[in-house]
Amino acid sequence: MIADLNYLKTMSGGDSKFIREMITLFSDQIEEYKNIMPDLLQKKDYDGLSKIAHKAKSSVAVMGMSEVADILKDLENLAHNEKEVEKYKFMIDYFLEQSELAIKELESTN
């Protein structure tokens, strides 16, 4: 499984309604990022991309997606410094693909 809800379960005391709400919020955020991140990349707005990566990193971390959070941390830092620009598209695509898979998993188990 891509996501690990242990943090949410612990934080919420196992409140399934809260966990479902967090999954819905996560899904809505991913839809937003799916539209914003490629646009920022195309416009070469690396500062904006860095800020969105930071925000997205928090979202995936709450869902227990540590590998994806690490990729977003790297994207945040690289974009902030405008380094290794050729890696950004791959990092964004990976984040979005993994997030979509996680949403499907989460929705099927909750």
N, C-alpha and C positions, 0 to 999 in steps of 0.2 A: 504494500500500500504506500502511496506517495505521501499522504498526509498522516499525521499522528496526533490524535486528539487528546492525548494524555494531559497536556498542559491545560487545555480548556476544561477537561473533566475535573482536574484538581482545582483549578481556579474557581469553577462554578459550583463545586460540591456535587458534581454529577447532574446538574440541572439540565435535563434534555431539551427543554424549551429554549433556554439560553444558548445552548450549543447549536440548535437549529437556527436561531436568529443570527448567530455569528457566521454560520455557513452561508446563509442568505446574504449577509453583508459582504462576506468574502467574494461570493459570486458576483455581486453587483460591482465591487471594486475592480475585479478582473475585467469585467466588461468595459469599465472606464479606462483602465490601463491599456486594453487592447486597441482602443481608439487613439489615445494620447501618445503613447510611447513611439509608435512608428512615425507619427506626425512630427514629433520633436526631433527624431533622428533625421528625417528627411529635411527639416528646416535647419539642421545642424545647431539646434538649441541644446547644447551639451549641458549648460547649467540647469535648464529645466529638466532635462533627462536625468541628471544627477539627483535632483530633488524628488522626482517621481520614483526613481529607483529606491531612494531612502524610504519613502512612504510605503512602497510595495514590499520592501524587505520586512517591515513590521507586520504587514498582513500575512505574509507566508510564514513568518516565524511563529505567529499565534497558532497557525494550522499545523505546526510541527514539521514544516518543510525546510529543514536545516540546510540541505544541499542547495536548494533554490535560493534561500536567504543568503548563503555565501556568494552565489553568483551575482545576486543583486548588490551585495556589499561591494564586490569587485567593480561592477558596472558603475555604481555610485562614485567610487573613488576615481576610476579611470575617466569618467565623463567630467567630473569636477576639475580634473587636471588636463582634460582634452588629450589623453594619451591612448594609444592603441585603438584608435577610432574604428579600425577595420573589424574589431571584435564585437562591437556594440550590437549589430544586427543579430548575430548568432546568440548573444546573451539574452536579448529581448525575446527572440523566438523560443529559446529554451524555456525561459520563465513562463511565457504564455502557454506553451504546449503542456508543460508540467502542471500548471495551474488548472487548465481545462481538464486534464486527466484527473486531477485531485477532486475537482468539483463533481465530476461524474461518479467517482468512487464515494465521495461523501454523501451525495444525494441518494445513492443506491443503498447505503448502509444506515441512513438516518430517516 
